[in-house]
Amino acid sequence: MQDWKRFLEDDGGSVKRIKKQGRMRVDALVVADEGHIEKSNDRSLEQLTNTASLPGIVGEAWGMADLHQGYGFPIGGVVATNVEDEGVISPGGVGFDINCGVRLCSIDLSFDDLGSLIRKKSGSGSKEFGNRLKGRVPSGETGKGGHRLSSGELDEILSEGAKAAAELGLGHYEDLVSMEMNGRLDGDSGSVSEIAKRRGMSALGSIGRGNHFLEIQVIDEVFDEAAAKSFGIEEGRLTAMVHTGSRGLGYQVCSEHVKFLEGKYKKTDGTWHAEEWEIGVADIQLASAPFFSKDGQSYFEAMKAAGNYAFANRSAVTQQLRNALKDHMGSEVDIEVVYDVCHNIARLEEHDVHGSTCSCCVHRKGATRAFGGDSPSLSGRFSGVGQPVLVPGDMGTSSYVLAGPEGGSNRAFGSSCHGAGRALSRRDARSKIDGLAVKKELEEKGTYIYETTERCLSEEAPDAYKDIDEVIRLTDEAGLARPVARLRPLIVIKG
């Protein structure tokens, strides 16, 4: 039996508690029921208990309903450290794709307009919209094919985020108010290495590979009319969802800092110890630095700059969508940003922890911010409603829009799930799933897939992921966020 199982108990509302033991400094909480705990066949829960041993951790270590194994930290993990009391920052707690996130856009077209998008138009050079969109938005492993930036333009992107993209004509200024932190972290381009910059020079406006995508969807059902109205969405309206991050630039930033920090640690008596700071971690992949140390701040600054690139990247993809839709329809089509959320980020936030206010470094790795409607971080239109929480499914099943609490904060440091979560590793998915058969089956159901490689059809098939409906149910029952609307995929651009 795995050690954590001996300390597992119910905590109410679809939440399980793993009582602290061994090196754990706090308890760990996971959004799951008995059935989901029994199905857990990777190291994600062991990884969650490892994060509970981080120096300066406060509250509890949280695992969301889409929890699965990651690098050191599980994907779907939320950990907060007290930066005023030995709290650390860990690159593994953010992930390699810094500010991987999701943007949802409302399109001023209805489901009845779908025919003009999926059917070929007559005339010279005409094509169905999916092919047109695939041609406009680069996808796949390559870091090329996007908007080519000068070194000065890239520096502006790294410092100013989505605002700099708008200045380059790769986004709209009015979109900024509908983005977390208005699409800008307090970044400094000088914190990013020249190697990382080279990887970002021509990738802006691309979605990458893996679970990243651009989807045209229809709002299939609305569960909370008041929240939907506040968000600007309604049943039968088409939407677009963009899921991508900082591409090779962010990966390089994370790789450099992970390698550097891991070099600070040596294994002693079963624990990885950094003599310079007199701190230890349970797994070398959790390598961390005190938040206010030179090395901690070096990573934090580079992470923010890479996060700005991701905000600008989603803006640039949105602009290509606008251009492609205009060309296809023959006139402007109104596309408004509903919201843009981060999935892989560390942020300094104030939280109440067991009755005391804490200045926390909140790591959200594969988790979404879900702030209450009275948060000063949100625009006024979400007052009394809560922050939009965007939860993509897989390429063949629905995505969801949730809302944070109407007021106050949930108990998971204002956090929620970020997706369906993998049920099969990519290797297992390739060996067990016939991707071409999946593509044909989905098309028969009205979902059209435009992929770069056949390999991704198996890796990203619905059976490779957890049941998104169950993830949403557990999240709702845990009191972290409530369902607002369900979105059904129609056209899917994959890497």
LUMTI-738731 format. One record per residue (C-alpha): residue number from 0; residue in one letter; x, y negated, z negated. Coordinates in Angstrom, 3 decimals, decimal comma. Layout:
REM LUMTI-738731
i:aa:east:north:up
NUM:a:X:Y:Z
...
This chain:
REM LUMTI-738731
i:aa:east:north:up
0:m:0,000:0,000:0,000
1:q:1,198:-3,499:0,814
2:d:1,956:-5,470:-2,363
3:w:-0,577:-8,212:-1,680
4:k:-3,463:-5,706:-1,624
5:r:-3,014:-4,970:-5,346
6:f:-3,666:-8,629:-6,136
7:l:-6,616:-9,193:-3,791
8:e:-9,960:-10,320:-5,203
9:d:-13,170:-12,058:-4,076
10:d:-13,276:-15,830:-4,361
11:g:-16,811:-16,367:-3,019
12:g:-18,138:-17,759:0,253
13:s:-16,135:-15,543:2,643
14:v:-12,875:-16,375:0,891
15:k:-10,459:-13,832:-0,587
16:r:-7,821:-14,712:-3,168
17:i:-4,393:-13,108:-3,473
18:k:-3,240:-13,805:-7,034
19:k:0,300:-15,052:-7,361
20:q:2,891:-12,393:-8,104
21:g:6,585:-11,890:-7,606
22:r:8,121:-15,057:-6,132
23:m:4,761:-16,682:-5,345
24:r:4,397:-20,103:-7,003
25:v:0,657:-20,387:-6,241
26:d:-2,226:-18,147:-5,212
27:a:-3,021:-17,555:-1,547
28:l:-6,537:-17,866:-0,117
29:v:-7,719:-16,338:3,148
30:v:-11,000:-16,917:4,992
31:a:-12,170:-13,339:5,549
32:d:-14,539:-10,637:4,375
33:e:-13,786:-6,986:3,586
34:g:-14,122:-5,889:7,197
35:h:-11,646:-8,443:8,477
36:i:-9,159:-7,692:5,704
37:e:-9,290:-4,000:6,593
38:k:-8,674:-4,763:10,282
39:s:-5,551:-6,793:9,520
40:n:-2,751:-4,699:11,014
41:d:0,071:-7,219:11,341
42:r:2,269:-9,079:8,835
43:s:0,101:-12,191:8,645
44:l:-1,070:-11,705:5,051
45:e:2,423:-10,792:3,891
46:q:3,648:-13,951:5,622
47:l:0,927:-15,948:3,877
48:t:2,111:-14,737:0,454
49:n:5,680:-15,634:1,452
50:t:4,644:-19,216:2,172
51:a:3,166:-19,363:-1,338
52:s:6,736:-19,232:-2,668
53:l:7,926:-22,414:-0,918
54:p:9,577:-25,053:-3,135
55:g:7,149:-27,792:-4,119
56:i:4,008:-26,010:-2,861
57:v:0,766:-27,251:-4,462
58:g:-2,825:-26,012:-4,547
59:e:-3,000:-22,722:-2,689
60:a:-1,547:-21,360:0,532
61:w:-4,451:-21,035:2,973
62:g:-5,054:-18,577:5,802
63:m:-7,842:-19,494:8,218
64:a:-10,316:-17,023:9,733
65:d:-8,192:-16,748:12,903
66:l:-5,041:-15,814:10,942
67:h:-2,422:-13,736:12,767
68:q:1,312:-13,143:12,639
69:g:3,665:-15,940:13,623
70:y:7,261:-17,026:13,142
71:g:7,718:-17,086:9,370
72:f:4,430:-18,863:8,745
73:p:1,315:-17,054:9,960
74:i:-0,616:-18,759:12,737
75:g:-3,711:-20,092:11,039
76:g:-1,727:-21,089:7,941
77:v:-2,076:-24,289:5,886
78:v:0,490:-25,175:3,230
79:a:0,952:-28,453:1,333
80:t:4,075:-29,434:-0,586
81:n:4,414:-32,296:-3,073
82:v:7,058:-34,535:-1,495
83:e:7,557:-36,369:-4,809
84:d:8,355:-33,145:-6,660
85:e:10,816:-30,948:-4,731
86:g:8,443:-30,500:-1,785
87:v:9,986:-29,202:1,446
88:i:9,218:-29,459:5,139
89:s:9,617:-26,356:7,307
90:p:9,797:-26,255:11,135
91:g:8,305:-22,755:10,976
92:g:5,271:-24,272:9,268
93:v:4,589:-26,368:12,358
94:g:5,549:-23,933:15,104
95:f:7,522:-24,064:18,319
96:d:4,861:-25,856:20,371
97:i:4,736:-29,050:18,337
98:n:1,294:-30,709:18,439
99:c:-0,203:-27,951:20,484
100:g:-3,788:-29,160:20,396
101:v:-7,151:-29,479:22,076
102:r:-8,989:-32,336:23,752
103:l:-12,688:-32,196:24,584
104:c:-14,144:-34,475:27,263
105:s:-17,785:-35,085:28,102
106:i:-18,501:-35,142:31,862
107:d:-21,443:-37,118:33,236
108:l:-22,715:-34,101:35,159
109:s:-25,266:-31,464:34,228
110:f:-25,272:-27,705:34,685
111:d:-27,426:-28,247:37,785
112:d:-24,452:-29,993:39,391
113:l:-22,289:-26,906:38,968
114:g:-23,071:-25,572:42,448
115:s:-21,226:-28,439:44,078
116:l:-18,146:-27,510:42,045
117:i:-17,949:-23,757:42,584
118:r:-19,126:-23,530:46,211
119:k:-16,902:-24,456:49,125
120:k:-17,857:-27,650:50,893
121:s:-17,994:-27,856:54,646
122:g:-15,560:-30,005:56,551
123:s:-11,849:-30,219:57,159
124:g:-9,621:-29,511:54,189
125:s:-12,440:-28,922:51,729
126:k:-12,130:-26,422:48,900
127:e:-14,030:-25,435:45,783
128:f:-13,289:-27,533:42,726
129:g:-11,394:-24,823:40,823
130:n:-8,754:-24,571:43,529
131:r:-8,551:-28,344:43,790
132:l:-8,062:-28,644:40,029
133:k:-5,518:-25,824:39,942
134:g:-3,523:-27,652:42,582
135:r:-3,555:-30,888:40,591
136:v:-2,654:-29,540:37,139
137:p:0,575:-27,488:37,017
138:s:0,520:-24,369:34,875
139:g:2,828:-21,463:34,137
140:e:6,214:-21,162:32,442
141:t:8,072:-23,739:34,489
142:g:8,653:-27,132:32,944
143:k:8,365:-28,804:36,334
144:g:5,555:-29,949:38,560
145:g:4,193:-32,651:36,305
146:h:4,610:-36,417:36,475
147:r:8,287:-37,291:36,928
148:l:9,398:-39,752:34,236
149:s:12,337:-42,096:34,141
150:s:14,463:-41,983:31,001
151:g:12,931:-45,278:29,868
152:e:9,383:-44,029:30,444
153:l:10,127:-40,843:28,503
154:d:11,499:-42,866:25,600
155:e:8,265:-44,896:25,553
156:i:6,206:-41,684:25,550
157:l:8,224:-40,290:22,619
158:s:7,757:-43,512:20,657
159:e:4,211:-44,559:21,598
160:g:2,391:-41,353:22,600
161:a:-0,919:-41,645:24,460
162:k:-0,692:-45,448:24,556
163:a:2,465:-45,204:26,679
164:a:0,713:-42,738:28,985
165:a:-2,104:-45,255:29,480
166:e:0,453:-47,943:30,329
167:l:1,780:-45,643:33,064
168:g:-1,727:-45,108:34,460
169:l:-1,827:-41,585:33,038
170:g:-4,695:-42,188:30,652
171:h:-7,258:-44,740:29,491
172:y:-6,752:-47,160:26,598
173:e:-10,341:-46,601:25,457
174:d:-9,514:-42,911:24,870
175:l:-7,137:-43,749:22,011
176:v:-9,875:-44,333:19,434
177:s:-11,105:-40,766:20,023
178:m:-7,786:-39,136:19,147
179:e:-6,239:-38,122:15,840
180:m:-3,986:-40,952:14,657
181:n:-5,122:-42,813:17,800
182:g:-2,799:-40,574:19,799
183:r:0,374:-41,872:18,196
184:l:2,697:-40,693:15,451
185:d:5,364:-43,029:14,106
186:g:8,015:-41,516:16,342
187:d:11,499:-42,500:17,478
188:s:12,851:-41,333:20,830
189:g:16,388:-41,427:19,407
190:s:15,548:-38,480:17,136
191:v:15,209:-36,126:20,134
192:s:18,244:-34,469:21,728
193:e:19,191:-35,056:25,350
194:i:18,579:-31,361:26,086
195:a:15,022:-31,639:24,784
196:k:14,473:-34,824:26,763
197:r:15,590:-33,133:29,978
198:r:12,985:-30,420:29,391
199:g:10,270:-33,068:29,146
200:m:11,333:-35,187:32,102
201:s:9,015:-33,580:34,674
202:a:6,493:-31,569:32,617
203:l:4,050:-34,337:31,656
204:g:0,557:-33,461:32,854
205:s:1,103:-29,671:32,821
206:i:-0,599:-27,057:30,653
207:g:1,984:-24,273:30,445
208:r:1,147:-20,606:30,013
209:g:-0,160:-18,192:27,389
210:n:-3,343:-19,290:25,659
211:h:-3,156:-22,808:27,112
212:f:-5,834:-23,785:29,599
213:l:-8,038:-26,372:31,215
214:e:-11,707:-25,370:31,236
215:i:-14,897:-26,771:32,699
216:q:-17,703:-25,748:30,341
217:v:-21,383:-26,286:29,738
218:i:-22,860:-27,145:26,345
219:d:-24,825:-23,968:25,843
220:e:-26,507:-24,680:22,504
221:v:-26,603:-27,477:19,938
222:f:-26,889:-26,543:16,246
223:d:-26,618:-29,990:14,628
224:e:-28,434:-32,665:16,648
225:a:-27,297:-35,607:14,509
226:a:-23,631:-34,650:14,707
227:a:-23,882:-33,894:18,432
228:k:-25,354:-37,326:19,059
229:s:-22,547:-38,935:17,078
230:f:-19,995:-36,980:19,114
231:g:-21,665:-37,921:22,404
232:i:-22,543:-34,396:23,532
233:e:-25,895:-32,860:24,531
234:e:-27,184:-29,496:25,669
235:g:-26,809:-28,840:29,400
236:r:-24,022:-31,419:29,858
237:l:-20,727:-30,337:31,394
238:t:-17,548:-30,724:29,376
239:a:-13,830:-30,236:29,938
240:m:-11,492:-28,773:27,336
241:v:-7,716:-29,200:27,537
242:h:-5,512:-26,942:25,413
243:t:-1,803:-27,713:25,659
244:g:1,059:-29,235:23,680
245:s:4,570:-30,632:23,942
246:r:5,803:-28,034:26,434
247:g:9,530:-27,262:26,651
248:l:10,473:-30,497:24,918
249:g:8,695:-29,513:21,711
250:y:10,006:-25,959:21,913
251:q:13,549:-27,276:22,162
252:v:13,077:-29,622:19,196
253:c:11,798:-26,791:17,016
254:s:14,484:-24,331:18,175
255:e:17,299:-26,751:17,378
256:h:16,060:-27,531:13,875
257:v:15,160:-23,911:13,053
258:k:18,662:-22,783:14,048
259:f:20,314:-25,582:12,077
260:l:18,292:-25,038:8,903
261:e:18,570:-21,254:9,023
262:g:22,345:-21,750:9,060
263:k:22,079:-23,416:5,637
264:y:20,772:-20,236:3,984
265:k:22,484:-17,074:2,769
266:k:20,793:-13,950:1,439
267:t:21,321:-13,374:-2,280
268:d:19,461:-10,755:-4,353
269:g:16,687:-10,410:-1,797
270:t:16,119:-14,165:-1,474
271:w:17,446:-16,580:1,111
272:h:19,217:-19,355:-0,773
273:a:20,408:-22,815:0,350
274:e:23,195:-23,807:-2,026
275:e:23,189:-27,451:-0,862
276:w:19,681:-28,016:-2,244
277:e:19,512:-25,131:-4,732
278:i:16,298:-23,821:-3,214
279:g:15,262:-20,414:-1,924
280:v:12,748:-18,919:0,512
281:a:11,366:-15,397:0,818
282:d:12,013:-15,141:4,573
283:i:14,772:-16,804:6,594
284:q:12,118:-17,849:9,129
285:l:10,716:-20,111:6,392
286:a:13,970:-22,119:6,342
287:s:13,118:-25,552:4,943
288:a:14,690:-28,775:3,738
289:p:13,554:-31,129:0,969
290:f:11,241:-33,599:2,671
291:f:13,265:-36,712:1,821
292:s:16,654:-35,130:2,501
293:k:18,639:-36,214:5,559
294:d:17,877:-32,911:7,297
295:g:14,215:-32,957:6,300
296:q:13,763:-36,442:7,715
297:s:15,747:-35,565:10,843
298:y:13,262:-32,800:11,654
299:f:10,217:-34,880:10,669
300:e:11,241:-37,730:12,991
301:a:11,918:-35,389:15,921
302:m:8,629:-33,563:15,276
303:k:6,691:-36,838:15,452
304:a:8,359:-37,816:18,727
305:a:7,547:-34,410:20,229
306:g:3,996:-34,781:18,906
307:n:3,702:-38,042:20,841
308:y:4,727:-36,214:24,008
309:a:1,886:-33,742:23,433
310:f:-0,683:-36,528:23,003
311:a:0,548:-38,112:26,241
312:n:0,529:-34,741:27,973
313:r:-3,150:-34,142:27,228
314:s:-3,866:-37,687:28,441
315:a:-2,053:-37,022:31,710
316:v:-3,944:-33,755:32,261
317:t:-7,203:-35,624:31,630
318:q:-6,239:-38,229:34,226
319:q:-5,584:-35,517:36,808
320:l:-8,999:-34,077:35,992
321:r:-10,593:-37,486:36,576
322:n:-8,783:-37,864:39,896
323:a:-9,654:-34,361:41,077
324:l:-13,329:-34,777:40,196
325:k:-13,492:-38,132:41,976
326:d:-11,933:-36,641:45,122
327:h:-14,234:-33,639:45,040
328:m:-17,493:-35,501:44,386
329:g:-16,633:-38,479:46,593
330:s:-17,202:-41,038:43,817
331:e:-16,216:-41,805:40,237
332:v:-17,576:-39,420:37,602
333:d:-17,652:-40,723:34,034
334:i:-15,429:-38,627:31,739
335:e:-15,236:-39,666:28,081
336:v:-12,973:-38,187:25,418
337:v:-15,043:-36,693:22,593
338:y:-11,979:-36,031:20,436
339:d:-8,362:-34,839:20,557
340:v:-7,013:-32,703:17,692
341:c:-3,608:-31,333:16,660
342:h:-3,062:-27,662:15,886
343:n:0,665:-27,546:15,055
344:i:1,758:-30,494:12,951
345:a:3,027:-31,618:9,536
346:r:1,557:-34,829:8,138
347:l:1,998:-36,919:5,010
348:e:-1,440:-37,112:3,378
349:e:-2,937:-37,971:0,002
350:h:-4,949:-35,124:-1,552
351:d:-6,532:-34,391:-4,900
352:v:-4,962:-31,197:-6,229
353:h:-6,413:-29,781:-9,444
354:g:-7,456:-33,242:-10,611
355:s:-4,263:-35,100:-9,684
356:t:-3,466:-37,141:-6,570
357:c:-0,616:-35,673:-4,553
358:s:1,439:-37,182:-1,758
359:c:1,582:-34,016:0,316
360:c:3,388:-32,796:3,379
361:v:0,557:-30,733:4,868
362:h:1,716:-28,094:7,330
363:r:-1,039:-26,997:9,716
364:k:0,169:-24,207:11,978
365:g:-2,628:-22,981:14,186
366:a:-5,071:-24,955:12,056
367:t:-7,137:-28,080:12,681
368:r:-7,655:-31,149:10,539
369:a:-11,307:-31,261:9,368
370:f:-11,690:-34,538:7,482
371:g:-14,904:-35,774:5,896
372:g:-17,068:-38,504:7,353
373:d:-15,921:-41,058:4,784
374:s:-12,223:-40,663:5,604
375:p:-10,490:-43,947:6,517
376:s:-8,614:-41,941:9,168
377:l:-11,776:-41,625:11,275
378:s:-13,562:-44,156:13,452
379:g:-16,886:-45,532:12,247
380:r:-19,001:-43,452:14,601
381:f:-18,182:-40,347:12,533
382:s:-19,250:-41,963:9,255
383:g:-21,512:-39,631:7,306
384:v:-20,991:-36,910:9,934
385:g:-17,433:-35,633:9,672
386:q:-14,533:-35,243:12,054
387:p:-15,046:-33,274:15,272
388:v:-13,254:-29,930:14,980
389:l:-12,535:-28,263:18,329
390:v:-12,244:-24,465:18,314
391:p:-11,537:-22,817:21,689
392:g:-12,453:-19,200:22,280
393:d:-10,739:-17,138:24,966
394:m:-11,147:-17,415:28,714
395:g:-14,301:-15,333:28,763
396:t:-16,131:-16,336:25,592
397:s:-17,548:-19,498:24,132
398:s:-15,719:-22,337:22,425
399:y:-17,215:-24,323:19,554
400:v:-17,429:-27,856:18,293
401:l:-17,578:-28,005:14,499
402:a:-17,703:-30,924:12,089
403:g:-15,827:-31,560:8,879
404:p:-17,755:-32,377:5,694
405:e:-20,216:-35,276:5,811
406:g:-18,179:-36,788:2,972
407:g:-15,227:-35,917:0,801
408:s:-12,742:-33,190:1,667
409:n:-12,922:-29,431:1,873
410:r:-10,775:-27,356:-0,465
411:a:-8,230:-26,376:2,222
412:f:-6,585:-29,810:2,346
413:g:-9,179:-30,942:4,880
414:s:-8,404:-28,087:7,296
415:s:-10,218:-25,545:9,449
416:c:-9,567:-22,776:11,991
417:h:-8,168:-23,559:15,443
418:g:-9,338:-20,737:17,715
419:a:-10,314:-17,093:17,960
420:g:-6,911:-15,754:16,910
421:r:-5,173:-12,832:18,556
422:a:-6,367:-9,293:17,841
423:l:-3,759:-7,649:20,103
424:s:-0,156:-8,627:20,730
425:r:0,610:-9,671:24,294
426:r:2,492:-6,409:24,866
427:d:-0,417:-4,305:23,613
428:a:-2,863:-6,319:25,711
429:r:-0,837:-5,716:28,872
430:s:-0,736:-1,977:28,210
431:k:-4,428:-1,589:27,319
432:i:-6,327:-4,123:29,464
433:d:-6,837:-4,200:33,244
434:g:-6,609:-7,923:33,925
435:l:-7,959:-7,835:37,475
436:a:-11,000:-5,865:36,314
437:v:-11,557:-8,478:33,595
438:k:-11,394:-11,292:36,160
439:k:-13,968:-9,570:38,378
440:e:-16,261:-8,865:35,433
441:l:-16,110:-12,477:34,264
442:e:-16,853:-13,813:37,743
443:e:-19,954:-11,623:37,886
444:k:-21,042:-13,357:34,655
445:g:-20,430:-16,828:36,093
446:t:-16,934:-17,600:34,774
447:y:-14,332:-18,298:37,467
448:i:-10,657:-17,782:36,530
449:y:-7,794:-19,503:38,384
450:e:-4,534:-18,038:37,075
451:t:-0,865:-18,384:38,006
452:t:0,086:-14,757:37,264
453:e:-1,892:-11,523:36,949
454:r:-0,049:-10,856:33,701
455:c:-1,976:-13,586:31,889
456:l:-5,309:-11,951:32,794
457:s:-4,491:-9,022:30,511
458:e:-2,783:-11,059:27,794
459:e:-5,634:-13,562:27,592
460:a:-8,583:-11,215:28,098
461:p:-11,476:-11,448:25,615
462:d:-10,588:-8,071:24,080
463:a:-7,138:-9,428:23,147
464:y:-8,778:-11,897:20,749
465:k:-10,916:-11,784:17,635
466:d:-14,654:-12,359:17,874
467:i:-14,988:-16,158:17,993
468:d:-18,555:-15,989:16,640
469:e:-17,257:-14,186:13,549
470:v:-14,456:-16,728:13,093
471:i:-17,023:-19,547:13,162
472:r:-19,355:-17,724:10,769
473:l:-16,584:-17,167:8,227
474:t:-15,393:-20,756:8,534
475:d:-18,922:-22,049:7,951
476:e:-19,547:-19,741:4,990
477:a:-16,236:-20,820:3,448
478:g:-17,485:-24,411:3,530
479:l:-14,599:-25,696:5,650
480:a:-16,563:-26,925:8,702
481:r:-20,058:-26,491:10,132
482:p:-21,107:-25,584:13,714
483:v:-22,313:-28,434:15,935
484:a:-22,403:-26,961:19,450
485:r:-21,369:-23,935:21,511
486:l:-19,644:-24,351:24,897
487:r:-19,697:-21,670:27,613
488:p:-16,744:-21,459:30,058
489:l:-17,474:-21,902:33,775
490:i:-14,129:-22,711:35,461
491:v:-10,873:-21,708:33,755
492:i:-7,388:-22,842:34,820
493:k:-4,759:-20,603:33,195
494:g:-0,974:-20,325:33,326
